[in-house]
């Protein structure tokens, strides 16, 4: 029987843990570690078998990401970003998808939509702009970017002169395209001056009138070239639950570090060790309860929706709300559990030499991500109060 992704993650966990300090210092994953992750198939874990991927079930993949995050958040984040964003290739022609994933070194990085645009040509597009947060770009082979379609400068018509109107004109619907291209065509800008998730090297990158052939351009509004339970879930929601798995792993490692510390630490101006302090006991009890509840909520939701989708042709609004709710709330609760552990650790946790320090910094970058925004609680609440579901790129 072949090794599961979870078993592969467990096998690599000590290797990743040993490299964590170097990853943080260098702001990059070591080449030797990247080679092991690629050889294990993590960057193609969600790609269909017919295209050269492993096509692992989402629940299994989710658990493997949590294991990686217990060892190092940046590693788990890079693997997840590259794995999920790489699934966008399945919107290309099947022959192109197969060709891309025939490269054993293939791994993707991307930039979320920013100040970019594409002009349609007869044989592809011309892309210009700047994109940010390209996590994992240092070890990626290819990049991908999404941008709205604009008219070429020589095709823009002069608008007719009309009488003034009190009402603003309606905003035109804009089509989008996603492009895929080798990394060497991008210009990278090192703007990643942060304290958490340093190893992701989430640089910005820019393109200036890059010609991308039609075979490497996808319209994500169309159906993908492969149908399965995974490709019935909007990519934004896949990111929601998988980044939540990263948060779970980070919190687990942080809480465990404090539990170890509490066994023998005697705080200054105190006459009992931390493990015997009633306040510490209460906070660590709450931390463990919140973490376990979040883990159960996330995994239970993903397992149920995944099972349902294997018997459905499309995802429902209720399932989309469930995934959004589980993803965002798990991130917030993971942070709450880690904050309690950090409080119990006292001044020990502020030193970079302590294993809790980096986990705390990593977690509080994760909570600032778009997937963790508090506004999603309102989105969920509106739905349960009877308002219509409003689909969007992250819902």
Legacy VTK file of the C-alpha trace (Angstrom):
# vtk DataFile Version 3.0
C-alpha trace
ASCII
DATASET POLYDATA
POINTS 395 float
0.000 0.000 0.000
1.397 3.407 -0.962
2.368 5.898 1.711
-0.319 8.468 2.522
0.363 12.197 2.480
-0.035 12.214 6.265
2.627 9.526 6.631
4.921 11.440 4.279
4.427 14.598 6.345
5.186 12.721 9.564
8.350 11.309 8.004
9.522 14.768 6.908
8.497 16.511 10.139
11.856 16.105 11.961
13.724 17.259 8.855
11.576 20.381 8.639
11.863 21.074 12.379
15.649 20.882 12.152
15.644 23.425 9.309
13.134 25.848 10.894
15.700 28.314 12.238
17.510 28.418 8.901
14.211 28.908 7.063
13.361 31.867 9.262
16.832 33.391 8.975
17.219 32.906 5.202
13.567 33.693 4.384
13.527 30.658 2.120
13.139 26.904 2.235
16.472 25.074 1.819
16.941 23.485 -1.595
17.428 20.061 -0.026
14.085 20.331 1.784
12.285 21.558 -1.336
13.678 18.565 -3.227
12.256 16.213 -0.587
8.852 17.928 -0.672
8.715 17.708 -4.467
9.848 14.076 -4.467
7.104 13.265 -1.960
4.568 14.783 -4.353
3.245 17.569 -2.134
3.187 20.167 -4.907
1.115 17.882 -7.144
-0.956 16.305 -4.370
-4.251 17.740 -5.662
-3.559 17.399 -9.405
-5.559 14.626 -11.144
-3.706 11.351 -11.754
-4.401 11.610 -15.491
-2.230 14.749 -15.585
0.632 13.358 -13.492
-0.624 14.225 -10.002
-1.451 12.242 -6.878
-5.127 13.339 -6.690
-5.342 12.861 -2.926
-8.657 13.460 -1.114
-8.976 16.908 0.448
-9.400 15.553 4.034
-6.118 13.640 3.753
-4.330 16.623 2.251
-5.706 18.887 4.994
-4.299 16.667 7.744
-0.883 16.491 6.071
-0.664 20.294 5.951
-1.426 20.449 9.678
1.450 18.044 10.372
3.857 20.148 8.278
2.727 23.282 10.141
3.518 21.706 13.500
7.117 21.542 12.300
7.284 24.940 10.563
4.565 27.352 9.486
6.457 28.791 6.506
7.028 25.343 5.032
3.379 24.392 5.395
2.262 27.739 3.982
4.516 27.449 0.914
3.479 23.869 0.247
-0.200 24.726 0.566
0.016 27.895 -1.504
1.857 26.095 -4.281
-0.307 22.979 -4.187
-3.652 24.756 -4.272
-2.693 27.445 -6.767
-1.198 24.780 -9.030
-4.659 23.272 -9.448
-5.542 26.305 -11.564
-3.651 24.637 -14.423
-6.567 22.218 -14.752
-8.482 25.051 -16.455
-6.023 24.809 -19.346
-6.255 22.348 -22.240
-5.619 18.761 -21.030
-2.536 18.390 -23.231
-1.024 21.532 -21.703
-1.808 20.375 -18.159
-0.085 17.052 -18.832
2.930 18.806 -20.318
3.295 21.169 -17.346
3.123 18.407 -14.734
5.467 16.116 -16.649
8.254 18.219 -15.123
9.193 16.558 -11.788
10.473 19.908 -10.515
7.202 21.727 -11.154
5.945 23.988 -8.389
3.888 27.173 -8.649
3.795 30.493 -6.857
1.346 33.288 -7.507
0.288 36.773 -6.654
-3.304 37.524 -5.714
-5.046 40.047 -7.985
-3.395 43.413 -7.658
-2.530 46.277 -9.979
-2.448 44.205 -13.149
-4.243 43.787 -16.461
-4.208 41.695 -19.610
-4.903 42.665 -23.192
-6.409 39.990 -25.410
-4.586 39.306 -28.670
-5.313 36.872 -31.434
-2.885 34.312 -30.053
-2.920 34.957 -26.305
-2.621 37.946 -23.982
-0.214 40.722 -23.065
0.137 41.086 -19.283
1.298 44.162 -17.394
1.198 45.036 -13.708
2.367 44.217 -10.231
1.202 41.439 -7.917
2.030 40.767 -4.268
2.349 37.984 -1.693
3.943 35.425 -4.015
4.627 32.892 -1.251
7.167 30.262 -2.253
8.422 32.172 -5.282
12.044 31.404 -4.460
11.627 27.702 -5.143
8.823 27.868 -7.716
9.415 26.854 -11.313
6.424 28.729 -12.746
4.265 31.659 -11.702
0.586 32.361 -12.137
-1.382 35.583 -11.910
-4.975 36.696 -12.413
-5.947 40.050 -13.894
-8.901 41.775 -15.555
-9.118 42.062 -19.309
-8.729 45.550 -20.796
-8.887 46.815 -24.336
-5.583 47.331 -26.064
-4.606 51.034 -26.163
-5.131 51.255 -29.935
-8.625 49.739 -29.646
-10.082 52.050 -27.018
-12.958 54.000 -28.555
-13.597 57.630 -27.672
-16.741 57.739 -25.515
-19.640 59.706 -27.010
-20.526 63.077 -25.516
-23.747 62.792 -23.524
-25.804 65.033 -21.317
-24.870 65.029 -17.634
-26.731 62.497 -15.528
-27.397 62.535 -11.811
-26.926 58.768 -11.544
-23.420 57.361 -12.129
-23.111 55.058 -15.135
-23.203 51.335 -14.339
-19.816 49.719 -13.901
-19.108 47.403 -16.826
-18.630 43.709 -16.133
-14.961 42.823 -16.426
-13.700 39.494 -17.637
-10.667 37.969 -15.983
-7.883 35.720 -17.191
-5.328 33.670 -15.295
-1.899 33.316 -16.864
0.803 30.702 -16.303
4.428 31.339 -17.203
8.016 30.343 -16.266
9.368 32.268 -13.295
12.244 33.901 -15.174
9.823 36.232 -16.967
8.851 37.989 -13.728
10.742 40.765 -11.980
10.694 40.217 -8.213
10.670 42.947 -5.558
11.818 42.103 -2.043
9.158 43.766 0.097
8.869 40.922 2.641
10.119 42.758 5.757
8.075 40.932 8.402
8.443 38.990 11.668
6.087 36.076 10.947
6.035 33.546 8.083
9.413 34.924 7.061
10.358 31.754 5.229
7.533 32.156 2.722
9.456 34.924 0.928
6.145 36.437 -0.136
7.702 38.973 -2.499
5.915 41.158 -5.005
6.545 40.661 -8.711
5.881 42.695 -11.837
5.398 42.072 -15.538
5.778 44.557 -18.374
3.897 43.644 -21.538
4.653 39.959 -21.197
3.259 37.995 -24.130
1.612 34.818 -22.865
0.452 32.288 -25.485
-3.204 31.252 -25.484
-2.310 27.710 -24.386
-1.092 29.181 -21.056
-4.122 31.399 -20.446
-7.189 30.204 -18.536
-10.649 31.653 -18.092
-11.579 30.426 -14.628
-15.229 31.304 -15.260
-15.376 28.249 -17.514
-15.468 24.629 -16.382
-12.120 22.928 -15.649
-10.839 20.152 -17.902
-11.388 17.606 -15.124
-14.416 16.951 -12.940
-14.112 15.559 -9.421
-15.200 16.448 -5.892
-12.180 18.716 -5.427
-12.863 20.768 -8.564
-16.416 21.428 -7.397
-15.087 23.526 -4.505
-14.218 27.182 -5.255
-10.486 27.738 -4.915
-11.034 30.531 -2.386
-12.752 28.076 -0.057
-10.050 25.451 -0.532
-7.591 28.078 0.664
-9.883 28.909 3.599
-9.869 25.409 5.055
-6.269 24.540 4.190
-4.814 27.725 5.648
-6.958 26.946 8.696
-5.067 23.630 8.875
-1.822 25.615 8.929
-3.163 27.654 11.850
-4.145 24.482 13.702
-0.648 23.055 13.316
1.027 26.263 14.478
-1.248 26.497 17.513
-0.687 22.844 18.403
3.073 23.315 18.409
2.788 26.515 20.457
0.471 25.037 23.066
2.718 21.978 23.390
5.774 24.206 23.840
4.057 25.967 26.746
2.958 22.686 28.307
6.607 21.586 28.283
7.794 24.921 29.678
5.236 24.848 32.502
6.618 21.646 33.943
9.644 23.314 35.497
9.417 27.076 35.115
9.369 29.053 38.362
8.337 32.603 37.467
10.142 35.501 39.090
8.472 36.731 42.289
6.444 33.535 42.557
6.834 30.514 44.802
5.151 27.850 42.645
6.035 26.430 39.245
3.760 27.331 36.356
2.071 23.918 36.176
0.803 24.371 39.765
-0.490 27.912 39.242
-4.347 27.923 39.215
-4.447 30.755 36.670
-2.089 28.881 34.352
-4.163 25.737 34.738
-7.319 27.608 33.773
-5.738 29.251 30.739
-4.105 26.076 29.475
-7.355 24.188 29.961
-9.163 26.778 27.900
-6.408 26.733 25.252
-6.651 22.970 24.863
-10.457 23.021 24.717
-10.546 25.785 22.105
-7.928 24.050 19.991
-9.668 20.673 20.083
-13.042 22.233 19.314
-11.570 24.094 16.336
-9.870 20.963 15.014
-13.082 18.940 15.330
-15.097 21.688 13.641
-12.722 22.032 10.697
-12.141 18.353 10.039
-15.759 17.388 10.641
-16.981 20.051 8.214
-14.463 19.207 5.498
-15.014 15.459 5.851
-18.798 15.852 5.579
-18.765 18.268 2.636
-16.189 16.147 0.817
-18.298 13.026 1.241
-21.375 14.879 0.001
-19.550 16.267 -3.033
-18.523 12.805 -4.170
-22.245 12.202 -4.759
-23.154 15.643 -6.165
-22.542 17.406 -9.451
-22.045 20.842 -7.877
-21.477 22.462 -4.500
-24.471 24.041 -2.765
-24.710 27.470 -1.156
-25.083 25.827 2.265
-21.884 23.843 1.753
-20.016 26.966 0.682
-21.170 28.760 3.824
-20.099 25.781 5.943
-16.575 25.772 4.488
-16.233 29.533 4.877
-17.428 29.344 8.478
-15.085 26.475 9.362
-12.056 28.039 7.683
-12.273 31.498 9.213
-13.383 30.390 12.682
-10.645 27.762 12.941
-7.991 30.378 12.220
-9.429 32.752 14.827
-9.781 30.009 17.460
-6.288 28.672 16.791
-4.938 32.153 17.422
-6.986 32.437 20.623
-5.595 29.135 21.919
-2.039 30.180 21.114
-2.519 33.590 22.759
-3.532 31.868 26.000
-0.425 29.684 25.850
1.745 32.719 25.134
0.334 34.489 28.191
1.119 31.499 30.395
4.676 31.311 29.050
5.413 34.831 30.289
8.692 36.442 29.314
10.127 33.108 28.139
8.049 33.344 24.976
9.463 36.680 23.845
12.927 35.294 23.088
13.689 34.143 19.584
15.460 31.113 21.028
12.216 29.763 22.483
10.053 27.575 20.192
6.945 29.547 21.165
8.272 32.850 19.819
8.199 32.016 16.111
4.823 30.291 16.414
3.356 33.424 17.941
4.784 35.633 15.202
3.675 33.234 12.449
0.148 32.994 13.829
-0.325 36.725 13.904
0.558 36.982 10.249
-1.967 34.254 9.468
-4.728 36.146 11.311
-4.104 39.165 9.067
-4.707 37.131 5.916
-7.852 37.725 3.885
-9.116 34.255 4.844
-9.254 35.236 8.531
-11.197 38.481 8.188
-13.837 39.059 10.840
-16.296 40.250 8.208
-16.982 36.622 7.297
-18.858 36.182 10.554
-21.335 38.737 9.229
-21.474 36.965 5.876
-22.366 33.718 7.631
-24.849 35.462 9.923
-26.669 37.106 7.020
-27.148 33.711 5.406
-28.551 32.117 8.559
-30.870 35.096 9.049
-32.480 34.380 5.707
-30.649 36.717 3.350
-29.757 35.257 -0.066
-26.321 33.755 -0.551
-24.037 36.077 -2.501
-21.235 34.170 -4.267
-17.838 35.750 -4.616
-14.189 34.825 -5.270
-13.709 33.860 -1.609
-17.132 32.389 -0.951
LINES 1 396
395 0 1 2 3 4 5 6 7 8 9 10 11 12 13 14 15 16 17 18 19 20 21 22 23 24 25 26 27 28 29 30 31 32 33 34 35 36 37 38 39 40 41 42 43 44 45 46 47 48 49 50 51 52 53 54 55 56 57 58 59 60 61 62 63 64 65 66 67 68 69 70 71 72 73 74 75 76 77 78 79 80 81 82 83 84 85 86 87 88 89 90 91 92 93 94 95 96 97 98 99 100 101 102 103 104 105 106 107 108 109 110 111 112 113 114 115 116 117 118 119 120 121 122 123 124 125 126 127 128 129 130 131 132 133 134 135 136 137 138 139 140 141 142 143 144 145 146 147 148 149 150 151 152 153 154 155 156 157 158 159 160 161 162 163 164 165 166 167 168 169 170 171 172 173 174 175 176 177 178 179 180 181 182 183 184 185 186 187 188 189 190 191 192 193 194 195 196 197 198 199 200 201 202 203 204 205 206 207 208 209 210 211 212 213 214 215 216 217 218 219 220 221 222 223 224 225 226 227 228 229 230 231 232 233 234 235 236 237 238 239 240 241 242 243 244 245 246 247 248 249 250 251 252 253 254 255 256 257 258 259 260 261 262 263 264 265 266 267 268 269 270 271 272 273 274 275 276 277 278 279 280 281 282 283 284 285 286 287 288 289 290 291 292 293 294 295 296 297 298 299 300 301 302 303 304 305 306 307 308 309 310 311 312 313 314 315 316 317 318 319 320 321 322 323 324 325 326 327 328 329 330 331 332 333 334 335 336 337 338 339 340 341 342 343 344 345 346 347 348 349 350 351 352 353 354 355 356 357 358 359 360 361 362 363 364 365 366 367 368 369 370 371 372 373 374 375 376 377 378 379 380 381 382 383 384 385 386 387 388 389 390 391 392 393 394
